[in-house]
Amino acid sequence: MGFLVHGEHEYEFDDRVLAHLKVVIGQKLMRHEGFFLSWSKTPDEGSGRISLWLSPASTLAFRFGGSKPPEINMLWLKVLSARSHASRGLVVITEDEAESFARNNPDLL
């Protein structure tokens, strides 16, 4: 497990998810885009949702638990990126959800 560090707060993510978020967030921030990053908390975390406003002025760090970089799924990246332009911003979805989205929305990729 790894952590997205936003200011003084740390948010735990699986290293594989975090690696994909790092790429998409980096691309958006390099384009000077501000956006929301949102995800659902697990029942173990108390359920609910978290949304963070990210902008080029945000202080971010990505801290990975594993010693080896996870393999990147280009389709997952494309779906996360494509969906991030909607009003909800970048919403964390699973790899399976990304594959389903791609099958149902091939024209958006």
Order of alpha helices (4+ residues) and beta strands (2+ residues): beta-beta-alpha-beta-beta-beta-alpha-beta-alpha
